[in-house]
């Protein structure tokens, strides 16, 4: 177990640095554009590419890991076939999204004003092509993780986030907000090359495409589809935030984005570090039928999350104003008092949801390992598309953008409660 803790610690350190660069991007955008139309456009344009990256990449990778230890095929052939599957799926989605960019954006974000839409459209055309590389990178990270090369997958995120912010900042004087669209594309390429190099150096697997029917491919899709739906329902938070905020005053989209990204920062670090290491081990122990170890992993992981995220929640809530002023407002003429007052109450409420979101993702991994990928989808749909939307639209007129944060807080708590109760009754976890 000491080795296990050391691995989590090492991955956590790398993730901290990687997430710092990812959050630094939001800070820089906030300082450059405040809560303006440009800031709204940058956040909105990245919503769909990021949604596909996390949902499709995460779903197929989780399913790939689930089947990896139990496949009856030769491992090398299995890897090649799933690589081909992921490549084709990501490519088709990306191409269609670029071709129908205008209708897609209008359908998804109907509240955008003409000037917001024009800027969002330009950024989207830069960002969307990066999606195929991001999805493949997620899968390559999964391949490295099942071969106990956790550090490389974490370093890849660091490469991506660092390149994104550096390119965006350097190109801003020439391209303005579009520099972040260019940064999204180039940084994805850097990450993909980094991971591909790591696979070639550290494994014997070939990534040469392999076509043809396979029972393993069917198994991966049968597992992945419910996970995709579950992941989509969780990622719908971001899309719902953008849709609801688009109907409010200028800057509401970016204020919600800054607040949610800041609250996601600590929980993402700890949750990612724990689940990156635990899930491959959990999948292996489930295949071996080692229920006692699974129970111990579940309890330890939850305790780690409580111990790490609990204090962060308290600090974020009670010191929201000075935190926002220091991170976004200090030394910035664009992120002034109006932007601060708009962002602080939203951030306070989002902070309350940190543990619930992290723990939901964590507990869901145990459902996947147990072969139950349908129930988390049902719980997520009830929470995100039911409770969340109901709260937002009941209170958005009276509370403004803060209602969006309350929707996330209450629905995420309800989602976790359903997951924990069922896991306790069904598997005694």
Phi, psi and omega in degrees: 000330177299319178297319179300315180295321179297320179296314178301318180298316181295316179295322180297318180298314179297319180293325178300313180295318180297314180292328176301316178293322178296317178287329177302326177301316179294322179297314180297316178298318179298318180289327181280321189237354179058223176249065184251182177298320180298316179296319177300318182294318180298313180296319183290317182298328183276351186298310183291311177304318180292323178299311181294317179303312183285320185283304183291312179298314181294318181295311181293325179290317178299318178294320178302314180295321181299322183272337188307315185279348184243002181295142177269352180278166173293133189304318182298318180291321178300315180299315181297318182292320180287324175302315179297318179300313181295317180299313181295315182298314181294321181294315180297313180298317182295313182298314180296322180294323179288316181299318183253037184303312182300302179300324181296315180292319180294323179290319184284320183236070185293343183275358181292135175282161185307317181289325175294318182296316182300315180290321179296319181299314180299315180294322181299319180295332174282318188281323188300319180300340179289345187298317181298322179288321180295318178296315178297323180295322177298316179294317179297325176297319177298319178298319177293321182295319180288349174255023174061031176249062185295324186297322182296318181294324177289320178297328180297320177295324177297316178301314182297307184295320180294315180296320181302308184289321181295313180296317180301316180292314184295325184270351182305317181301334182261323188246354180063218181303331181297342179300331180281336172289316177296319179298322179299317182290310183294320181293326176296320178297316178300316181295317179299316179296319180299313181291319178299318178297322179295322178293318181294324182278323190257354180224172178257009184283143174260143177253026175289128183304143177227118183259174180110161182288149179204137177296326180294321178296318178297319179297317180299315180294322180295327176280321187290322185301312175296324179294320177301317179294318178294315178296322179296318181296323178290318181286347175297340175308310184297316181293318179297321176303313183294316182297313182293319182288334181296335180272000180260195183290163177303135179096348181295320180299311182291324178297315177297320179297312179300314183296316181291320179295321179293319179288331179286338187303304181293320182290328179292321179300308184288317181297316181296316180298316182290310184289328179302320182273320187288320189297313177300321178292319179298316178300319180294314182293327176294320177296330179274350181074024182274080185290328180295317178294323179298317179298319180294318178299317181299310183293317180296317180299317180295320178296319177300316181295318179297314183294327184271319186272331180305305178299323180297323178297315181298315180297314182298319183289310187280340180241032183300314183299306179296329179295312180296318179298318182289313187285313185258323189269334186296120177074010181248128177276342182275323181264079185271195184299322179297317179295321180296312181294332177286324188273324187303306182296329177294316180297320180302316182287320177300325180301326181293340183267357187303309182295318184297320179292316180295314182293326177299313178299318181296309183295325180301327179299328178288325175298316180297316180296329178279359179084010180252091180257000183271316184299318176301328177295315181298314179299318181294318179297318178298317185285307188283311183271349178256283184299313183302306182295321180299315181296316181301309186280345173282327188242358184295328180291324182269329185252349181068216185295338179298331178298329178296318179292321178296324177300317179294315183299306185292317182291324179292323177294318180294321180298312180298319180302316179296317181297315183293317181297314181294318180298323179293316181289317186281312188243004180060031181283000000 
